[in-house]
């Protein structure tokens, strides 16, 4: 089949999983626009580990890795079949580091909260790969480059995080709060680097000073972007899927490359 694109989806609040809004409607439309993949490999900001793991569960459970939300959110199920064959293929494709299999990991909310809008029928096999917190940006990027070949074999690679994710500065009482200036500046700086295919600018985001410190106080939600750019290919088009902000301090920007 033809090469599939690679995605970065800004997932924001878990409440997006059960809300119908213009952001979630855009994801639903995107799922209809994309060529149908054979399987999905998703890298979520919410599975941080020592070493890199990939799930080979045949029936991944829906994981509720959050607290304090309405009961309705904990009743959501995303019963997609697992993709153990894709998981094992990941272990064979990676050369820069060992990838260990995990037989029990399900889908965390960074995965299912976006997948249930992209593919509401939950009929595409899914496997999730963890983020090794000990790796440098360059090492994440190198691993993603090795996994890029999966795009030619029917695997849709999705990274789920946020360009800007500062919960301490968030206005949780107002989802539509005006974004902070530093949020807008950093978000647009990274978007411009994507357009220019300036991957070094993105990998070296800490050099962007105070805006970077405020926008990425912890790296977990930004690192997934390294997998999106690393799995891109020369000549791939960069398309903005969605642009917006939540709670003043979260960027919901989502992009497709390829």
NORBEL-V764575 format. One record per pair of residues at least 24 apart in sequence whose ideal C-beta (glycine too) atoms are under 10 Angstrom apart, sorted by the first residue. I is the first residue (numbers start at 0). GAP is how many residues later the second one is. Records with the same first field share a line. If there is no record, write none. Layout:
BEGIN
I = GAP / GAP
END
This chain:
BEGIN
0 = 34 / 35 / 36 / 37 / 150 / 151 / 152 / 153
1 = 33 / 149 / 150 / 152 / 256
2 = 32 / 145 / 146 / 147 / 148 / 149 / 150 / 151 / 230 / 233 / 255
3 = 30 / 31 / 32 / 33 / 34 / 36 / 146 / 147 / 148 / 149 / 150 / 151 / 152 / 153 / 254
4 = 29 / 30 / 32 / 146 / 151 / 152 / 153 / 223 / 226 / 227 / 228 / 231 / 232 / 234 / 250 / 251 / 252 / 253
5 = 35 / 138 / 141 / 142 / 144 / 145 / 149 / 150 / 151 / 152 / 153 / 221 / 222 / 223 / 224 / 225 / 226 / 227 / 230 / 249 / 250 / 251 / 252
6 = 27 / 33 / 35 / 107 / 111 / 149 / 150 / 151 / 152 / 153 / 221 / 224 / 232 / 234 / 247 / 248 / 249 / 250 / 251
7 = 35 / 149 / 150 / 151 / 152 / 153 / 154 / 155 / 186 / 216 / 217 / 218 / 219 / 220 / 221 / 233 / 245 / 246 / 247 / 248 / 249
8 = 33 / 35 / 101 / 102 / 104 / 105 / 106 / 108 / 109 / 149 / 150 / 151 / 152 / 153 / 215 / 219 / 232 / 233 / 243 / 244 / 245 / 246 / 247
9 = 104 / 150 / 151 / 152 / 153 / 154 / 155 / 177 / 211 / 214 / 215 / 231 / 232 / 233 / 234 / 235 / 236 / 240 / 241 / 242 / 243 / 244 / 245
10 = 33 / 34 / 35 / 98 / 99 / 100 / 101 / 102 / 103 / 149 / 150 / 151 / 154 / 210 / 213 / 239 / 241 / 243
11 = 101 / 102 / 149 / 150 / 153 / 163 / 209 / 232 / 233 / 234 / 235 / 238 / 239 / 240 / 242
12 = 53 / 56 / 60 / 96 / 100 / 157 / 159 / 162 / 233 / 234 / 237 / 239
13 = 50 / 51 / 52 / 53 / 54 / 55 / 56 / 59 / 60 / 62 / 95 / 96 / 98 / 99
14 = 51 / 54 / 55 / 57 / 58 / 98 / 160 / 231
15 = 93 / 97 / 98 / 100 / 101 / 159 / 230 / 236
16 = 45 / 52 / 55 / 56 / 59 / 61 / 92 / 95 / 96 / 97 / 98 / 99 / 100
17 = 51 / 52 / 54 / 55 / 57 / 58 / 95 / 98
18 = 54 / 98 / 156
19 = 97
20 = 154 / 223
21 = 220 / 222
22 = 94 / 218 / 219 / 220 / 221 / 223 / 229 / 231
23 = 89 / 90 / 92 / 93 / 94 / 218
24 = 92
25 = 91 / 215 / 216 / 218 / 226 / 228
26 = 86 / 87 / 88 / 89 / 90 / 91 / 92 / 93 / 214 / 215 / 227
27 = 88 / 89 / 90 / 91 / 92
28 = 88 / 89 / 212
29 = 84 / 87 / 88 / 209 / 211 / 212 / 224 / 226
30 = 83 / 84 / 85 / 86 / 87 / 88 / 89 / 90 / 93
31 = 86 / 87
32 = 208 / 223
33 = 84 / 85 / 122 / 222
34 = 119 / 121
35 = 83 / 87 / 88 / 118 / 120
36 = 46 / 49 / 82 / 87 / 88 / 89 / 114 / 116 / 117 / 118 / 119 / 120 / 121
37 = 45 / 47 / 48 / 86 / 87 / 115 / 116 / 117 / 118
38 = 41 / 42 / 43 / 44 / 45 / 46 / 47 / 48 / 50 / 85 / 86 / 87 / 88 / 111 / 114 / 115 / 116 / 117
39 = 40 / 43 / 46 / 71 / 75 / 78 / 79 / 84 / 85 / 86 / 87 / 88 / 114 / 115 / 116 / 117 / 118
40 = 42 / 45 / 46 / 48 / 49 / 85 / 86 / 87 / 88 / 106 / 109 / 110 / 114 / 115 / 116 / 117 / 118 / 186 / 190
41 = 41 / 65 / 66 / 68 / 69 / 70 / 72 / 73 / 84 / 85 / 86 / 87 / 114 / 115 / 116 / 117 / 118 / 182 / 185
42 = 67 / 68 / 85 / 86 / 87 / 88 / 97 / 100 / 101 / 104 / 114 / 115 / 116 / 117 / 118 / 180 / 181 / 182 / 183 / 184 / 185 / 188
43 = 63 / 64 / 65 / 66 / 67 / 68 / 69 / 70 / 84 / 85 / 86 / 87 / 114 / 115 / 116 / 117 / 176 / 177 / 180
44 = 63 / 64 / 65 / 66 / 86 / 114 / 115 / 116 / 117 / 120 / 173 / 174 / 175 / 176 / 177 / 178 / 179 / 180
45 = 61 / 62 / 63 / 64 / 65 / 67 / 82 / 84 / 85 / 114 / 115 / 174 / 175 / 178
46 = 55 / 58 / 59 / 60 / 61 / 63 / 64 / 81 / 82 / 83 / 84 / 113 / 173
47 = 82 / 83 / 84 / 85 / 170 / 171 / 172 / 175
48 = 51 / 53 / 56 / 80 / 81 / 82 / 83 / 84 / 85
49 = 80 / 82 / 83 / 84
50 = 46 / 47 / 48 / 49 / 79 / 81 / 82 / 83 / 84
51 = 38 / 39 / 42 / 44 / 45 / 46 / 47 / 48 / 77 / 78 / 79 / 80 / 82 / 83 / 87 / 88 / 91
52 = 34 / 37 / 38 / 46 / 47 / 48 / 49 / 52 / 75 / 76 / 77 / 78 / 79
53 = 29 / 30 / 32 / 33 / 34 / 35 / 36 / 37 / 40 / 45 / 46 / 47 / 48 / 51 / 73 / 74 / 75 / 76
54 = 27 / 28 / 29 / 31 / 32 / 35 / 46 / 47 / 48 / 49 / 50 / 51 / 52 / 56 / 71 / 72 / 73 / 74 / 75
55 = 26 / 27 / 28 / 29 / 30 / 31 / 32 / 34 / 35 / 45 / 46 / 47 / 48 / 49 / 71
56 = 24 / 25 / 26 / 27 / 30 / 44 / 45 / 46 / 47 / 48 / 49 / 50 / 69 / 70 / 71
57 = 24 / 25 / 26 / 45 / 67
58 = 47
59 = 24 / 44 / 45 / 46 / 47 / 48 / 51 / 52 / 65 / 66 / 67 / 68
60 = 43 / 44 / 45 / 46 / 51
61 = 44 / 45 / 46 / 47 / 49 / 50 / 51 / 54 / 60
62 = 42 / 43 / 44 / 45 / 46 / 47 / 48 / 49 / 65
63 = 42 / 44 / 45 / 48
64 = 41 / 42 / 43 / 44 / 45
65 = 42 / 43 / 47
67 = 104
68 = 40
72 = 36 / 40
75 = 33 / 36 / 37 / 40
76 = 35 / 39 / 45
77 = 28 / 29 / 31 / 33 / 34 / 35 / 37 / 38 / 41 / 42 / 44 / 48
78 = 28 / 33 / 43 / 44
79 = 27 / 31 / 32 / 35 / 36 / 39 / 41 / 42 / 43 / 44 / 45 / 46 / 47
80 = 41 / 42 / 43 / 44 / 45
81 = 24 / 25 / 43 / 44 / 45 / 46
82 = 41 / 42 / 43 / 44 / 45 / 72
83 = 41 / 43
84 = 40 / 42
85 = 39 / 40 / 41 / 43 / 64 / 67 / 68 / 69
86 = 38 / 39 / 40 / 41 / 42
87 = 39
88 = 38 / 58 / 60 / 61 / 64 / 66
89 = 37 / 39 / 53 / 56 / 57 / 60 / 65
90 = 38
92 = 50 / 53 / 54 / 55 / 56 / 57 / 60 / 62
93 = 35 / 48 / 49 / 50 / 52 / 53
94 = 47 / 48 / 50 / 51
95 = 39 / 43 / 44 / 45 / 46 / 47 / 48 / 49 / 50
96 = 35 / 38 / 42 / 43 / 45 / 46 / 49
98 = 30 / 31 / 33 / 44 / 47 / 48
99 = 30
100 = 26
101 = 25 / 26 / 27 / 28
104 = 24 / 25
107 = 52
108 = 51
109 = 48 / 49 / 50 / 51 / 52 / 110 / 111 / 114
110 = 47 / 49
111 = 48
112 = 47
113 = 44 / 46 / 140
114 = 43 / 45
117 = 38 / 40
118 = 37
123 = 32
124 = 30
125 = 30 / 32
126 = 28
127 = 30 / 32
128 = 28 / 30 / 98
130 = 28 / 30 / 88 / 89 / 92 / 93 / 95 / 96
131 = 91
132 = 85 / 86 / 87 / 90
134 = 88 / 91
135 = 67 / 90
136 = 62 / 63 / 65 / 66 / 67 / 68 / 69 / 82 / 85 / 86 / 88 / 89 / 93
137 = 62 / 65 / 66 / 88 / 92
138 = 87
139 = 63 / 79 / 83 / 84 / 85 / 86 / 87 / 89 / 90
140 = 58 / 59 / 61 / 62 / 84 / 85 / 86 / 88 / 89 / 90
141 = 84 / 88
142 = 83 / 84 / 87 / 88
143 = 80 / 81 / 82 / 83 / 84 / 85 / 86 / 87 / 88
144 = 82 / 84 / 85 / 86 / 87 / 88
145 = 84 / 85
146 = 80 / 83 / 84
147 = 79 / 82 / 83 / 84 / 85 / 88 / 110
148 = 82 / 84
149 = 81
150 = 80 / 81 / 82 / 85 / 106 / 107
151 = 81
154 = 76
156 = 70 / 71 / 73 / 74 / 75 / 100 / 101
157 = 66 / 69 / 70
158 = 64 / 65 / 66 / 67 / 68 / 69 / 70 / 71 / 72 / 95 / 96
159 = 61 / 64 / 67 / 68 / 94
160 = 58 / 59 / 60 / 61 / 62 / 63 / 64 / 65 / 66 / 67 / 90
161 = 25 / 53 / 54 / 58 / 59 / 60 / 62 / 63 / 83 / 84 / 87 / 88 / 89 / 90 / 91 / 92
162 = 24 / 25 / 26 / 27 / 28 / 31 / 39 / 42 / 52 / 53 / 58 / 59 / 62 / 87 / 88 / 89 / 90 / 91 / 92
163 = 26 / 47 / 48 / 50 / 51 / 52 / 53 / 57 / 58 / 81 / 82 / 84 / 85 / 86 / 87 / 88 / 89
164 = 50 / 51 / 52 / 53 / 54 / 55 / 56 / 57 / 81 / 84 / 85 / 86
165 = 47 / 48 / 49 / 50 / 51 / 52 / 55 / 81 / 82 / 83 / 84 / 85
166 = 50 / 51 / 54 / 80 / 82 / 83
167 = 46 / 49 / 81
168 = 45 / 46 / 48 / 78 / 79 / 80 / 81
169 = 76 / 77 / 78 / 79 / 80
170 = 75 / 76 / 77 / 78
171 = 74 / 75 / 76 / 77
172 = 74
173 = 72 / 73 / 74
174 = 70 / 71 / 72 / 73 / 75
175 = 68 / 69 / 70 / 71 / 72
176 = 68 / 69 / 70 / 71 / 72 / 73
177 = 67 / 70
178 = 65 / 66 / 67 / 68 / 69 / 70 / 71 / 72
179 = 31 / 34 / 35 / 65 / 68 / 69
180 = 30 / 33
181 = 26 / 27 / 28 / 29 / 30 / 31 / 32 / 33 / 67
182 = 28 / 31 / 32 / 62 / 64 / 65 / 66 / 67 / 68
183 = 27 / 31 / 61 / 67
184 = 25 / 26 / 27 / 29 / 30
185 = 24 / 25 / 26 / 27 / 28 / 29 / 30 / 36 / 65
186 = 24 / 28 / 56 / 57 / 58 / 63 / 64 / 65 / 66
187 = 55 / 63 / 65
188 = 26
189 = 25 / 26 / 32 / 35 / 61 / 63 / 65
190 = 47 / 49 / 52 / 60 / 62 / 64
192 = 36
193 = 31 / 34 / 35 / 38 / 44 / 45 / 46 / 59 / 61 / 63
194 = 43 / 45 / 60
195 = 42
196 = 32 / 35 / 37 / 38 / 39 / 41 / 60
197 = 31
198 = 26 / 27 / 30 / 31 / 33
201 = 24 / 26 / 27
202 = 26 / 27
213 = 35
214 = 34 / 35 / 36
216 = 32
220 = 29 / 30
224 = 28 / 30
227 = 27 / 28 / 29 / 30
228 = 26 / 28
230 = 26 / 27
231 = 25 / 26
232 = 24 / 25
END
